[in-house]
Amino acid sequence: MRHLLALLLIVSPAIPSLGLAGPLEEPAPDLTCPGCALITDAIADPDGMIVVGERGLIARIMPDGDWKQAPVPVRRMLTAVTRTAHGRHIAVGHDVLVLASADPETGWTVSHVRPELDLPLLDIWIADDGTGLAVGAYGLALATQDHGRSWSHRLIDPQESHLYAIREAPDGTLFIAGEFGTVFRSRDRGLRWTRLDTGWDGTFFGMLAGRGRLLLFGLEGAILESREQGDTWERLESGVSTSLYDAVFLPDGRAVIVGADGVVLVEAKPGRFDRIARTGREAITTVRVTDQDAIWLFGVGGIDRLALPPSVGPVE
């Protein structure tokens, strides 16, 4: 049985060409419709947004909505992307793959890969000082001290749980979330990690840290909140039973959480979420803010822009 990982849970088995096979020497194909592809992550960029996804897809979305696909030397599923303080872009994916680029439009190079391990990296974090971590399946973790130019393996979870997300809180505290209720916290920039007890043993696919809050979300519509840096947790009512994958804070403090079956949950007041009906939309893997009243949705079937109902007041 293939490794259990988030991208195989959120994508229907009927969808072909997930980029799981093929030699590393094969470059990413030119897509006739990049916006129709499976997109797994997106980040804001000075000239729009950078997205990554299936079969080595990396593209820039211009402010006017146009696409520009970048040449990528490998045809592998990419799962996450980030931009360092020095303007370098780092993307991670299957086969413990790390790609780097000084200019995401002109080309990417492989800075780390271990195809013999047959494991995916699933998320990445890099601080302004160049310290960084990438996490993935079966407790996989890589560390960098030089803005992603070189990487070394790091043991964080001896139990080898799948690690799906890593986030930094505004005060610099780091959190990692994964399967079996796994949550780790580090207060020394990733040197030492403490396992936290959330009281729930289901899988967490994502986290949102900021505004004095930490939100965890995952299987069966589970949402947990901590306002004490993970020392205590409260279960919030999502109103859905589908898996939840990503979230973002709006400028007014409301949280938006997205997931399987086109689910979009918008916080109406602290701890209460309303579902916005979506028709004809499959799994949403990533959500990003464009302005106070609109968000971009990414996932199976490309991108979508969604206008949001106005806030009734700040969420604090």
C-alpha positions in Angstrom: 0.0 0.0 0.0 1.3 3.4 -0.9 2.2 5.9 1.9 -0.8 7.6 3.4 -0.5 11.4 2.8 -2.8 14.3 2.5 -2.8 14.6 -1.2 -4.0 11.1 -1.7 -6.8 11.6 0.8 -8.2 14.8 -0.8 -8.0 13.7 -4.4 -10.4 11.2 -5.9 -8.7 8.0 -7.2 -10.4 8.6 -10.5 -8.2 11.7 -11.2 -5.2 10.7 -13.3 -1.7 12.1 -13.6 -1.0 13.1 -10.0 2.7 13.2 -10.8 3.6 10.2 -8.5 5.6 8.4 -11.2 8.2 9.0 -13.9 11.9 9.6 -13.7 13.3 12.6 -11.9 15.0 13.6 -15.2 11.7 14.4 -16.8 10.9 18.1 -16.8 7.4 19.4 -15.8 5.1 19.4 -18.8 3.7 22.6 -20.3 0.1 22.6 -19.2 -2.5 24.0 -21.7 -4.7 25.0 -18.7 -2.6 25.5 -15.6 -5.7 26.9 -13.9 -7.4 23.6 -14.3 -4.6 21.6 -12.7 -4.4 20.3 -9.1 -2.9 23.1 -7.1 -1.6 22.2 -3.6 -0.3 25.5 -2.3 0.0 29.3 -3.0 1.9 32.2 -1.6 1.6 36.0 -2.1 4.4 37.5 -4.2 5.2 41.1 -5.1 3.9 40.5 -8.6 0.9 38.3 -7.8 0.9 34.8 -6.4 3.1 31.7 -6.9 1.3 28.4 -7.0 2.6 24.8 -7.0 0.9 21.5 -7.8 0.8 18.3 -9.8 3.6 17.1 -12.1 6.0 19.8 -11.1 3.6 22.7 -11.8 4.9 26.1 -10.6 3.3 29.2 -12.0 2.8 32.8 -11.3 -0.7 34.3 -11.2 -0.6 37.9 -12.3 -2.8 40.5 -10.7 -5.0 40.5 -13.8 -5.5 36.8 -13.6 -3.1 35.7 -16.3 -0.8 32.7 -15.8 2.9 32.3 -16.5 4.2 28.8 -16.0 7.9 28.4 -14.9 10.3 25.8 -16.3 10.8 23.1 -13.7 13.4 20.3 -14.1 11.4 17.5 -12.5 8.0 16.0 -12.9 7.0 15.4 -9.3 4.0 16.4 -7.2 4.9 19.6 -5.3 3.1 20.1 -2.0 4.2 23.4 -0.5 6.0 26.6 -1.4 7.5 29.6 0.6 9.4 32.8 0.0 12.5 33.6 2.1 13.4 37.0 3.5 16.1 37.2 0.8 13.6 36.8 -1.9 14.4 33.1 -2.7 11.5 30.7 -3.3 11.6 27.2 -2.0 9.2 24.4 -3.0 8.9 20.9 -1.6 7.3 17.6 -2.8 7.6 13.9 -3.3 10.8 11.9 -3.1 12.1 14.3 -0.3 12.4 16.9 -3.1 13.4 20.5 -2.4 13.5 23.0 -5.3 14.9 26.5 -5.1 14.8 29.6 -7.3 16.0 33.2 -7.2 13.4 34.0 -9.8 10.4 31.8 -9.8 9.6 32.6 -13.4 12.9 31.8 -15.0 13.7 28.4 -13.5 14.2 26.2 -10.5 17.0 23.9 -9.4 17.1 20.8 -7.2 18.7 21.5 -3.9 17.8 18.2 -2.2 16.2 14.9 -3.3 16.1 11.3 -1.9 14.0 9.2 -4.3 15.1 6.0 -2.6 13.2 7.0 0.5 9.9 7.2 -1.5 8.5 9.8 1.0 6.8 13.2 0.5 7.6 16.4 2.1 4.3 18.2 2.9 5.1 21.6 4.4 7.9 24.1 4.8 8.8 27.0 7.1 11.9 29.3 6.8 12.6 32.2 9.2 14.1 35.5 8.3 17.5 34.4 9.6 17.6 31.4 7.2 16.7 28.7 9.8 14.0 26.4 8.4 12.3 23.1 8.6 10.4 20.9 6.1 8.1 18.1 7.4 6.4 15.2 5.8 5.3 11.5 5.9 6.4 9.1 8.6 8.0 11.8 10.8 10.2 13.0 7.9 11.9 16.3 8.8 14.7 18.3 7.1 16.5 21.3 8.6 18.3 24.2 7.0 20.4 27.0 8.3 21.1 28.8 5.1 17.8 29.8 3.6 17.2 26.4 2.0 20.5 26.0 0.1 21.5 22.8 2.1 19.5 20.4 4.2 20.0 17.7 6.9 17.7 15.2 8.4 16.2 15.9 11.8 14.3 13.6 14.2 11.3 15.4 15.7 8.8 12.6 16.2 10.2 9.1 17.2 6.7 7.7 16.6 7.0 8.6 12.9 3.6 10.1 12.6 2.8 11.9 9.3 3.5 15.6 9.8 1.2 17.7 7.7 1.8 21.3 8.7 4.3 23.6 10.4 3.5 27.2 11.5 5.1 30.1 13.3 3.1 32.1 15.8 3.7 35.9 15.9 5.9 35.5 19.0 8.2 33.0 17.2 6.8 29.8 18.8 6.7 27.0 16.2 4.0 24.3 16.0 3.8 21.1 14.0 0.6 19.2 13.5 -0.1 15.7 12.0 -1.9 12.4 12.3 -3.2 10.7 15.5 -3.7 14.1 17.2 0.0 14.9 16.9 1.0 18.4 17.9 4.5 19.6 18.7 5.6 23.0 20.1 9.1 24.6 20.0 10.0 27.8 21.8 13.7 27.8 20.7 13.3 27.9 16.9 13.0 24.2 16.4 16.0 22.9 18.5 13.7 21.2 21.0 10.1 20.0 20.6 7.4 19.3 23.2 4.5 17.0 22.3 1.1 18.7 23.3 -2.1 16.9 24.4 -5.1 18.2 22.6 -7.6 15.6 23.8 -8.3 14.4 20.3 -6.6 11.6 18.4 -7.7 12.3 14.9 -5.5 13.6 12.1 -4.8 17.4 11.8 -4.1 18.5 8.3 -3.6 22.2 9.0 -3.0 25.0 11.4 -3.6 28.7 11.7 -1.5 30.8 14.1 -2.0 34.5 14.9 -4.2 37.1 16.6 -3.6 35.4 19.9 -5.1 32.1 18.6 -4.0 28.8 17.4 -6.5 26.8 15.3 -6.1 23.1 14.4 -8.3 21.4 11.9 -8.5 18.1 10.0 -10.6 14.9 9.8 -14.3 14.8 10.3 -14.6 18.6 10.4 -12.7 18.9 13.6 -11.6 22.4 14.7 -9.7 22.9 17.9 -8.7 26.3 19.3 -6.1 27.4 21.9 -5.6 30.9 23.2 -2.7 29.7 25.5 -0.1 28.6 23.0 -1.4 25.0 23.1 -1.5 24.5 26.9 -5.3 24.1 26.8 -7.7 23.4 23.9 -11.4 24.0 23.1 -13.3 22.0 20.4 -15.3 24.4 18.1 -18.4 23.4 16.2 -17.7 23.3 12.5 -21.1 22.1 11.4 -19.5 19.7 8.8 -18.1 16.2 8.8 -15.7 16.6 5.9 -12.0 17.0 6.1 -10.5 20.5 6.5 -7.2 21.4 4.9 -6.3 25.1 5.1 -7.3 28.4 6.7 -6.5 32.1 6.7 -7.4 35.1 8.8 -9.2 38.0 7.1 -8.1 41.5 7.9 -11.0 41.9 10.4 -9.9 38.8 12.3 -12.4 36.3 11.0 -11.0 32.9 10.2 -11.9 31.1 6.9 -11.4 27.3 6.8 -11.6 25.2 3.6 -11.6 21.5 2.8 -13.1 18.6 1.0 -16.3 18.8 -1.1 -15.8 22.5 -1.7 -16.3 23.3 1.9 -15.8 27.0 2.9 -16.4 27.9 6.5 -16.4 31.6 7.5 -16.3 32.7 11.1 -19.4 34.7 11.9 -18.5 35.3 15.5 -15.8 33.9 17.8 -15.9 30.1 17.6 -19.0 29.9 15.3 -18.6 29.1 11.6 -21.1 29.5 8.8 -20.8 27.4 5.7 -20.9 29.1 2.3 -22.5 26.8 -0.3 -20.3 25.9 -3.2 -21.7 24.1 -6.3 -19.5 22.1 -8.7 -16.4 22.5 -6.6 -14.2 19.6 -5.5 -11.5 19.6 -2.7 -10.1 23.0 -1.8 -6.5 22.6 -0.6 -5.5 26.2 -0.1 -7.2 29.6 0.6 -5.6 33.0 0.4 -6.8 36.5 1.0 -7.1 39.1 -1.7 -9.0 41.8 0.2 -11.5 42.2 3.1 -14.4 40.8 1.2 -12.9 38.2 -1.2 -10.6 35.1 -1.1 -8.9 32.9 -3.7 -9.5 29.2 -3.5 -7.1 26.6 -4.9 -7.3 22.8 -5.2 -8.7 20.2 -7.5 -9.8 22.0 -10.6 -7.5 25.0 -10.3 -8.5 28.4 -8.9 -11.7 30.3 -7.9 -12.3 33.7 -6.5 -15.1 34.0 -3.9 -16.8 37.1 -2.5 -17.5 36.9 1.2 -20.4 38.2 3.3 -19.4 41.4 5.3 -18.3 41.1 8.8 -20.7 42.1 11.6 -17.7 43.2 13.7 -14.2 42.3 14.6 -13.6 38.7 15.8 -11.5 38.9 19.0 
